[in-house]
Amino acid sequence: MSSPLATTASPLPTSIEELGIVPAALLQVNVLPGSHWAEIGANADASDANDNDAESESTLSADAASSTASLASSILAYRQIHGRTYHSERGNALYWGSNDQKANDSLDLIKSWMLARGPNAKVFSEKSSGLRKLLKKSNIYMEYIDGPVVLEKKDLPFEVDDAKWAEIADSGVNRAWFYHDNVSKKLDLQLALASVVKHIKENGPYAGIVGFSQGAAVSTIIANTIKSYPELSGVQDYFKLSLAVSGYSFTEPKPDGAEGELQITEKFVSAFTVPVDDPAYVTKSVFIYGSNDNSVPGVRSQYLAAMYPEDKKAAFQHDGGHFVPNKKDFLNPVVDEILIAVGLKESK
């Protein structure tokens, strides 16, 4: 597929990036006594009460490390058992799932995120609080993971002084999903893809996957190619939902094409091929992008969205830049699409 665009490679990062994921069926009976959760209830409630940026946009400032330092360790306010994340039931309840099968099925919705300037999972959980809270109301809970690449100062395509870098490294926010390269065919996503597949194998199945910026490229590829991983056979079917925020594909100039015309880099053609010919493919792809995004111009997200059939996609444009929108007025129709995709709401 080709389209006239001004940029050929992956967008140049301006800060350290991160990806996260959200879990599948979260049903357990009496794994831990209810008194355990009663003890942590106050902390969990306080975490959500202090999570007051649901109406602010979720771009992280350059001072990401100080943001990390301000987060409570229980920022997610969800139980974690054997690496899985569960909602914060209170008291001595023995059943930790929803009361009806339709809602139970929705608990396997996930999110795989990657937030530019969002160095680690805790920071991103705060900055995606608007969406997280709206999904929580429908019994959809988010589980976050860190990117597999630990960056060194020399890996950054931008300048940062030694003191700031020491602060970043000490806070553990020097994470990415893959190393940036201006030439798309030189990009190496093996570690990123393997880490997500491993997480799904150990914790799946999941109903959906979501990515932001660099993470949207990773999550898009995973959604397209999920059936190509034999280790996921019997674990993960096609996702019901794929959400790409400031997403993009890996492109290169089209030979003999018009000036600025691009095509998917040959190395990644199969990765970005939408499996529409497979009768089992049911994924609803949702795209969010900013009209004033200077890191991933909206036209790049439109290019990606154009690969998908009309009946299996929805696109939302906001008038901001490179961030995950948190305002309810914008997110409500996005959440509607998510609920429809996972079967919690009827399509109009």
NORPE-V229116 format. One record per residue. N is the residue number from 1. SS is DSSP state (A for helix, B for strand, O for the rest). Layout:
BEGIN
n=N ss=SS
n=N ss=SS
END
This chain:
BEGIN
n=1 ss=O
n=2 ss=B
n=3 ss=B
n=4 ss=B
n=5 ss=O
n=6 ss=O
n=7 ss=O
n=8 ss=O
n=9 ss=O
n=10 ss=O
n=11 ss=O
n=12 ss=O
n=13 ss=O
n=14 ss=O
n=15 ss=O
n=16 ss=O
n=17 ss=B
n=18 ss=B
n=19 ss=B
n=20 ss=B
n=21 ss=O
n=22 ss=O
n=23 ss=O
n=24 ss=O
n=25 ss=O
n=26 ss=O
n=27 ss=O
n=28 ss=O
n=29 ss=B
n=30 ss=O
n=31 ss=O
n=32 ss=O
n=33 ss=O
n=34 ss=A
n=35 ss=A
n=36 ss=A
n=37 ss=A
n=38 ss=A
n=39 ss=A
n=40 ss=A
n=41 ss=A
n=42 ss=A
n=43 ss=A
n=44 ss=A
n=45 ss=A
n=46 ss=A
n=47 ss=A
n=48 ss=A
n=49 ss=A
n=50 ss=A
n=51 ss=O
n=52 ss=O
n=53 ss=O
n=54 ss=O
n=55 ss=O
n=56 ss=O
n=57 ss=O
n=58 ss=O
n=59 ss=O
n=60 ss=O
n=61 ss=O
n=62 ss=O
n=63 ss=O
n=64 ss=A
n=65 ss=A
n=66 ss=A
n=67 ss=A
n=68 ss=A
n=69 ss=A
n=70 ss=O
n=71 ss=O
n=72 ss=O
n=73 ss=O
n=74 ss=O
n=75 ss=O
n=76 ss=O
n=77 ss=O
n=78 ss=O
n=79 ss=B
n=80 ss=B
n=81 ss=B
n=82 ss=O
n=83 ss=O
n=84 ss=B
n=85 ss=B
n=86 ss=B
n=87 ss=O
n=88 ss=O
n=89 ss=O
n=90 ss=O
n=91 ss=O
n=92 ss=O
n=93 ss=O
n=94 ss=O
n=95 ss=B
n=96 ss=O
n=97 ss=O
n=98 ss=O
n=99 ss=O
n=100 ss=O
n=101 ss=A
n=102 ss=A
n=103 ss=A
n=104 ss=A
n=105 ss=A
n=106 ss=A
n=107 ss=O
n=108 ss=O
n=109 ss=O
n=110 ss=O
n=111 ss=O
n=112 ss=O
n=113 ss=B
n=114 ss=B
n=115 ss=B
n=116 ss=B
n=117 ss=O
n=118 ss=O
n=119 ss=O
n=120 ss=O
n=121 ss=A
n=122 ss=A
n=123 ss=A
n=124 ss=A
n=125 ss=A
n=126 ss=A
n=127 ss=A
n=128 ss=O
n=129 ss=A
n=130 ss=A
n=131 ss=A
n=132 ss=A
n=133 ss=A
n=134 ss=A
n=135 ss=A
n=136 ss=A
n=137 ss=O
n=138 ss=O
n=139 ss=O
n=140 ss=O
n=141 ss=O
n=142 ss=O
n=143 ss=O
n=144 ss=O
n=145 ss=O
n=146 ss=O
n=147 ss=O
n=148 ss=O
n=149 ss=B
n=150 ss=B
n=151 ss=O
n=152 ss=O
n=153 ss=A
n=154 ss=A
n=155 ss=A
n=156 ss=O
n=157 ss=O
n=158 ss=O
n=159 ss=O
n=160 ss=O
n=161 ss=O
n=162 ss=A
n=163 ss=A
n=164 ss=A
n=165 ss=A
n=166 ss=A
n=167 ss=A
n=168 ss=A
n=169 ss=A
n=170 ss=A
n=171 ss=O
n=172 ss=O
n=173 ss=O
n=174 ss=O
n=175 ss=B
n=176 ss=B
n=177 ss=O
n=178 ss=O
n=179 ss=O
n=180 ss=O
n=181 ss=O
n=182 ss=O
n=183 ss=O
n=184 ss=A
n=185 ss=A
n=186 ss=A
n=187 ss=O
n=188 ss=O
n=189 ss=O
n=190 ss=A
n=191 ss=A
n=192 ss=A
n=193 ss=A
n=194 ss=A
n=195 ss=A
n=196 ss=A
n=197 ss=A
n=198 ss=A
n=199 ss=A
n=200 ss=A
n=201 ss=A
n=202 ss=A
n=203 ss=A
n=204 ss=O
n=205 ss=O
n=206 ss=O
n=207 ss=O
n=208 ss=B
n=209 ss=B
n=210 ss=B
n=211 ss=B
n=212 ss=B
n=213 ss=O
n=214 ss=A
n=215 ss=A
n=216 ss=A
n=217 ss=A
n=218 ss=A
n=219 ss=A
n=220 ss=A
n=221 ss=A
n=222 ss=A
n=223 ss=A
n=224 ss=A
n=225 ss=A
n=226 ss=A
n=227 ss=A
n=228 ss=A
n=229 ss=O
n=230 ss=A
n=231 ss=A
n=232 ss=A
n=233 ss=O
n=234 ss=O
n=235 ss=O
n=236 ss=O
n=237 ss=O
n=238 ss=O
n=239 ss=O
n=240 ss=O
n=241 ss=B
n=242 ss=B
n=243 ss=B
n=244 ss=B
n=245 ss=B
n=246 ss=O
n=247 ss=O
n=248 ss=O
n=249 ss=O
n=250 ss=O
n=251 ss=B
n=252 ss=B
n=253 ss=B
n=254 ss=O
n=255 ss=O
n=256 ss=O
n=257 ss=O
n=258 ss=O
n=259 ss=O
n=260 ss=O
n=261 ss=B
n=262 ss=B
n=263 ss=B
n=264 ss=B
n=265 ss=O
n=266 ss=A
n=267 ss=A
n=268 ss=A
n=269 ss=O
n=270 ss=O
n=271 ss=O
n=272 ss=O
n=273 ss=O
n=274 ss=O
n=275 ss=O
n=276 ss=O
n=277 ss=O
n=278 ss=O
n=279 ss=O
n=280 ss=O
n=281 ss=O
n=282 ss=O
n=283 ss=O
n=284 ss=B
n=285 ss=B
n=286 ss=B
n=287 ss=B
n=288 ss=B
n=289 ss=B
n=290 ss=B
n=291 ss=O
n=292 ss=O
n=293 ss=O
n=294 ss=O
n=295 ss=O
n=296 ss=O
n=297 ss=O
n=298 ss=A
n=299 ss=A
n=300 ss=A
n=301 ss=A
n=302 ss=A
n=303 ss=A
n=304 ss=A
n=305 ss=A
n=306 ss=O
n=307 ss=O
n=308 ss=O
n=309 ss=O
n=310 ss=A
n=311 ss=A
n=312 ss=A
n=313 ss=B
n=314 ss=B
n=315 ss=B
n=316 ss=B
n=317 ss=B
n=318 ss=B
n=319 ss=O
n=320 ss=O
n=321 ss=O
n=322 ss=O
n=323 ss=O
n=324 ss=O
n=325 ss=O
n=326 ss=O
n=327 ss=O
n=328 ss=A
n=329 ss=A
n=330 ss=A
n=331 ss=A
n=332 ss=A
n=333 ss=A
n=334 ss=A
n=335 ss=A
n=336 ss=A
n=337 ss=A
n=338 ss=A
n=339 ss=A
n=340 ss=A
n=341 ss=A
n=342 ss=O
n=343 ss=O
n=344 ss=O
n=345 ss=O
n=346 ss=O
n=347 ss=O
n=348 ss=O
END
